[in-house]
Amino acid sequence: MAILLDTGVLYAYYDRRDKWHTASRQLIEGEEGSLIVPAPVIPEVDYLLGERLGLGAQKAFYQGLVEGSFFVADLPQESYPRILELNEKYQALRLGFVDAAVMAVAEHLGLGRIGTTDRRHFGAVKGTIPFELLPA
């Protein structure tokens, strides 16, 4: 079965000092299904890797995209209203565009398995499908 990867779990995969590194690495390397990165996640991961770890980490991430280690899920046009709806409904959480987009892509694909370190946002939102947050 496939899994959607959020920013935090991808960043932690590359940063050995991150407290989520081991769990993220085990999740990503142990996943038998497709590793799907929602397109809006890519700029966030790129920025964090560049700012905190440098060009080498960015290039390793790009290589994963080029080689097909990660598949990119584009954000369909019909998901934009859902992003707005989620941000309005969960206004107090201040979800932001990317987290709401990951949730919208999950709902669009019918794929509730989400690799994320963000339990605050993803744990509080009730999607149109159940979300299974990994690593556990």
N, C-alpha and C positions, 0 to 999 in steps of 0.2 A: 504494500500500500504506500502511496506517496505521502509526503509531508511538506507543508509550507514552512519556509524559514524566515523568521523575523530578524531585524537588525541585530539585536542583542546576542542571539545565539550564533550568528555568523561572525560578529566581531570577536566574541569569546573564543571561537574556534581558532582564530589566528593569534590571539594574545595569550601566551602561556602564563602571564601574571594575573589574568582575570580569574575571579573566583568561580566563574562558570566554565572555565576552559575545559577541564577534564570531562565534565558532563556533556558539554557541547560537542567535544571531539568524539566521545563515545556515541552520541546520538547520530552525528553526521556520518561518521565512518561505519557505524553499525547498521544504518538504514538500508534495507533491501529494496525499498521502492524508490521512486524518483524524488530528488531533492529540488523543490520548486521555490524559486525566489520571486515574489511579486515585484514587478518592475519598480514601484516607488521605493522599495527597500534599498536598491542599488546605490543611489546617491548618498544615502545616510551611511551605509557601510563604507563606501569609498572615502567619505569625509573623515569618519572616525579612524579608519586605518591610516590615512595620510597624516592626520594630526597627531595621532598617538604612537604609531608604529613605523610610519615612513613608507617610502616608495616600494620597498621590497614586499611588504605585506599587501599593498595595493596590487602590485603585479601578480602576486600569487592568487589573489581573488579574481583578477581579470582572467588569468589562465584557467581557473575553474569554470568561468563563463564560456571561454573560447572552446575548451575541450569538451564541454557538455557535462561536466561534473554537476553543474547546477543548470536547471532549466528555468527560463524566465517566463513568468506568466504576466502578460500585459494586462493593464487595467481596462476592462471593457467600458465603453461609454455609459452603458446602463448602470454601472456601479457608482457613478458620481452622485446621483441622488441618494444612494444608500450611505455614502460617506457623510454627506450633509446630515442625513437623518440620525446617524449614530452620534455625530458630534452634538447635535441639538438634544437628543434624548439623554446623553451622558455628559452634559455640559460641565457638571461639577468635576468630572474626571479629567477634563481637558485632554481628550484622546489625541487630537491632532490628525493631520491628514494621513500620515503613513500608517499608524496603527489602525485607523478606521479602514484604510484601503486594504490592508492585509485581511481584516475581517470580511470586507466586502468580496475580495477575491476568493476567500475560503467559502463563503456562501455561494458565490457564482459557480465555483467548481464542485460544490457539494463535498468539500474536503475539510473536515474539522480538525485534523491533526496539524497542530501548529507548534513548531520549534521556536520557543521564545523564553527569554529571561524575565519578561515583563508580566509578572503576576498581577500587578495592581490594575492595569487596564484590561488585559485579556481575561483575567479571572472575574472581573466585575460585569462584563458585558454579556448579555444573553442574546446570542445570534439566532438566526432562523434555523440554524443547525447547531447541534452541540459541539463545543470546542473541547478538544483534548489537548491540554498543554504539556509539552515535553521539552526538556527532560523533566521527569517526575520529581 
